């Protein structure tokens, strides 16, 4: 997955690609309560299928490059448990 966008939710930030961003925007535009999408939960390149409650989407923003991934200071990323 080319993580070209960050999906900011009320409780975390996830990396997504262009197709996933389009699915989220379509769900919002169509008034759908949930959308099923692949996300990179731990920012390690591993995709996990997630059902996202659309009301928890705070923002979507693009990255200029893959190295441009930066978690905002007001968001705590989910951490992988041992």
N, C-alpha and C positions, 0 to 999 in steps of 0.2 A: 504494500500500500504506500503510495506516495503521500505522506502526511503534509498536505499543503494548507491545511486549515486547523485552527484550534476551535473546539466546541466548548464553550464555557457554560457549565450547568450551575445550578444553585449550590451544588455540593461537590464540585470538582471540575477539572479540565481534562479534555481528551483530544487526541490527535485524530483527524479524519481527512479523507481525500475529497476531491471535487464531486464525485458521484454521490457520496454520502451527504455532503453539504446540500446538494440539490434535492435529495430526498427529504431532508429536514425542512428546507424552505418550502417545498411542495406541501408537506404535512401541515405546516403553519398556515399557509395560504388556504388550504382546504378545510381548516378547522378540525383536523384530526387530533384526538387526545393523546395518542401514542404513535411512535414510529420505531420500527425495528431496524437497527443499523449496526455495522461493524465499527468498533472503536479500539483505539490503542490505549488501554487503561493505564499501563505503567510506563508509557513513553519508551518502550523497548523494541518496537516494531511488530509485536505480537497482536494480532487482531482477535477480538472477542465479540461475539454477537450480543447485542444489548437491546432491550426494549426501553426506550427513553420516553418519559412523560414530557410532552411538548411544552407544557406550562413551566418546566424547569429550565428551558433553554434561555440563557441570559444573553449570549452573544456568539457570533461566528466571526472569526477574523482570519484573513489570509496571511501566509508567511511568504516573504520574498524568496527564501531558500529553505532547504531542509535544516540548515544550521541556525535558522532564525527562530527556532522553537524556544519560547520563553514563557514560563508560567507567571501570570500576574501575581503581585505580592499579596493580593486579597484572596487568593485561591490556594488551597492546600491540595497538592496532587495526591491521588490515591497511592498508597504504598503497597508493594507486594509483601505478603506475609510469608514468613519462613515456614 
